[in-house]
Amino acid sequence: LEIIERGFPRGWVRRRFTLRGLPWVVVRSVRLDKEGRVLAVITKDIYQVKDGVHFPAHIDAEFPGENTRMTFDMRAIQVNGELDGKVFDIEAIRKRLVEELGHTRVQWEEKQAL
């Protein structure tokens, strides 16, 4: 399955999916730039079914241009589970990280050029 971006002379393949089924699941997704260079390759496997929804328990993300790779292994999957509001308290997270890392706030002033 390819998703084409209109507006280019021969179309721009933006994303290419590899599917497996039945039931149909995405096992590979390749993201391309306008010149056809690979920006990201995502592979998904070990699908689990929770409340009728298929979730990949293992996701591998590779970004060739950045020489970066990440792997996610899902240990607990919940559908519409309760979220703790603290997860979204950015100021509390910032304060905790500053304390944990031992950073000290510094006052900085920009001097005018003479």
C-alpha positions as a Markdown table, in Angstrom:
| # | Residue | x | y | z |
|---|---|---|---|---|
| 1 | Leu | 0.0 | 0.0 | 0.0 |
| 2 | Glu | 1.4 | 3.4 | -1.0 |
| 3 | Ile | 0.2 | 6.8 | 0.0 |
| 4 | Ile | 0.8 | 9.3 | -2.8 |
| 5 | Glu | 1.2 | 13.1 | -2.4 |
| 6 | Arg | -0.5 | 14.9 | -5.2 |
| 7 | Gly | 0.8 | 18.0 | -6.8 |
| 8 | Phe | 4.1 | 16.6 | -8.1 |
| 9 | Pro | 4.6 | 15.6 | -11.8 |
| 10 | Arg | 4.7 | 11.9 | -11.2 |
| 11 | Gly | 3.4 | 11.8 | -7.7 |
| 12 | Trp | 5.4 | 11.5 | -4.5 |
| 13 | Val | 5.2 | 8.2 | -2.6 |
| 14 | Arg | 5.1 | 9.6 | 0.9 |
| 15 | Arg | 4.7 | 6.4 | 2.8 |
| 16 | Arg | 4.9 | 2.7 | 1.9 |
| 17 | Phe | 3.1 | 0.1 | 4.1 |
| 18 | Thr | 3.5 | -3.6 | 4.2 |
| 19 | Leu | 0.4 | -5.4 | 5.5 |
| 20 | Arg | -0.2 | -8.9 | 6.8 |
| 21 | Gly | -3.6 | -10.4 | 7.3 |
| 22 | Leu | -6.2 | -11.6 | 8.0 |
| 23 | Pro | -6.9 | -9.7 | 10.2 |
| 24 | Trp | -4.9 | -7.0 | 8.5 |
| 25 | Val | -2.1 | -5.4 | 10.5 |
| 26 | Val | 0.8 | -3.1 | 9.5 |
| 27 | Val | 4.2 | -5.0 | 9.8 |
| 28 | Arg | 6.4 | -2.3 | 8.1 |
| 29 | Ser | 6.1 | 1.4 | 7.3 |
| 30 | Val | 8.6 | 3.3 | 5.3 |
| 31 | Arg | 8.5 | 7.1 | 5.2 |
| 32 | Leu | 10.1 | 8.8 | 2.2 |
| 33 | Asp | 11.0 | 12.4 | 1.4 |
| 34 | Lys | 10.2 | 14.1 | -1.9 |
| 35 | Glu | 13.3 | 12.8 | -3.6 |
| 36 | Gly | 12.5 | 9.2 | -2.5 |
| 37 | Arg | 15.1 | 9.0 | 0.2 |
| 38 | Val | 14.2 | 6.9 | 3.2 |
| 39 | Leu | 13.5 | 9.0 | 6.3 |
| 40 | Ala | 12.2 | 6.3 | 8.6 |
| 41 | Val | 11.5 | 2.5 | 8.7 |
| 42 | Ile | 9.1 | 1.2 | 11.3 |
| 43 | Thr | 8.6 | -2.5 | 11.8 |
| 44 | Lys | 5.9 | -3.9 | 14.0 |
| 45 | Asp | 5.4 | -7.5 | 15.2 |
| 46 | Ile | 4.2 | -9.7 | 18.1 |
| 47 | Tyr | 0.7 | -8.4 | 17.8 |
| 48 | Gln | -1.6 | -8.8 | 20.8 |
| 49 | Val | -5.4 | -8.4 | 20.9 |
| 50 | Lys | -6.9 | -6.2 | 23.7 |
| 51 | Asp | -10.6 | -5.4 | 23.7 |
| 52 | Gly | -10.7 | -6.4 | 20.0 |
| 53 | Val | -7.9 | -4.1 | 19.0 |
| 54 | His | -4.6 | -5.4 | 17.6 |
| 55 | Phe | -1.5 | -3.8 | 19.1 |
| 56 | Pro | 2.1 | -4.5 | 18.2 |
| 57 | Ala | 4.0 | -5.5 | 21.3 |
| 58 | His | 7.4 | -4.9 | 19.6 |
| 59 | Ile | 8.2 | -1.9 | 17.5 |
| 60 | Asp | 11.5 | -1.1 | 15.9 |
| 61 | Ala | 12.1 | 2.4 | 14.5 |
| 62 | Glu | 15.1 | 3.2 | 12.3 |
| 63 | Phe | 16.0 | 6.7 | 11.0 |
| 64 | Pro | 18.9 | 6.1 | 8.5 |
| 65 | Gly | 19.7 | 9.8 | 7.8 |
| 66 | Glu | 20.1 | 10.4 | 11.5 |
| 67 | Asn | 22.0 | 7.1 | 12.2 |
| 68 | Thr | 19.4 | 6.4 | 14.9 |
| 69 | Arg | 17.4 | 3.4 | 16.0 |
| 70 | Met | 14.9 | 2.8 | 18.7 |
| 71 | Thr | 13.2 | -0.4 | 19.9 |
| 72 | Phe | 10.0 | -0.5 | 22.0 |
| 73 | Asp | 8.8 | -3.6 | 23.8 |
| 74 | Met | 5.3 | -3.1 | 25.2 |
| 75 | Arg | 4.9 | -5.0 | 28.5 |
| 76 | Ala | 1.4 | -3.8 | 29.5 |
| 77 | Ile | -1.2 | -2.6 | 27.0 |
| 78 | Gln | -4.4 | -1.0 | 28.3 |
| 79 | Val | -7.2 | 0.3 | 26.2 |
| 80 | Asn | -8.6 | 3.7 | 27.4 |
| 81 | Gly | -6.9 | 3.2 | 30.8 |
| 82 | Glu | -6.9 | 5.9 | 33.5 |
| 83 | Leu | -4.2 | 8.5 | 33.2 |
| 84 | Asp | -2.5 | 10.2 | 36.2 |
| 85 | Gly | -2.8 | 14.0 | 35.7 |
| 86 | Lys | 0.8 | 14.3 | 37.0 |
| 87 | Val | 2.0 | 12.9 | 33.7 |
| 88 | Phe | 1.0 | 16.2 | 32.0 |
| 89 | Asp | 2.3 | 18.6 | 34.7 |
| 90 | Ile | 5.3 | 19.9 | 32.8 |
| 91 | Glu | 6.4 | 22.4 | 35.5 |
| 92 | Ala | 6.5 | 19.5 | 38.1 |
| 93 | Ile | 8.5 | 17.4 | 35.7 |
| 94 | Arg | 10.9 | 20.2 | 35.0 |
| 95 | Lys | 11.5 | 20.8 | 38.7 |
| 96 | Arg | 12.0 | 17.1 | 39.4 |
| 97 | Leu | 14.5 | 16.8 | 36.6 |
| 98 | Val | 16.5 | 19.9 | 37.7 |
| 99 | Glu | 16.7 | 18.4 | 41.2 |
| 100 | Glu | 17.7 | 15.0 | 40.0 |
| 101 | Leu | 20.4 | 16.3 | 37.7 |
| 102 | Gly | 21.7 | 18.8 | 40.2 |
| 103 | His | 21.4 | 21.8 | 37.9 |
| 104 | Thr | 21.6 | 25.3 | 39.4 |
| 105 | Arg | 19.7 | 28.1 | 37.8 |
| 106 | Val | 22.0 | 30.8 | 36.4 |
| 107 | Gln | 21.1 | 34.4 | 35.7 |
| 108 | Trp | 22.4 | 35.5 | 32.3 |
| 109 | Glu | 22.5 | 39.0 | 30.9 |
| 110 | Glu | 23.3 | 40.0 | 27.4 |
| 111 | Lys | 25.8 | 42.8 | 27.2 |
| 112 | Gln | 25.5 | 45.6 | 24.6 |
| 113 | Ala | 28.3 | 45.8 | 22.1 |
| 114 | Leu | 30.4 | 48.9 | 22.6 |
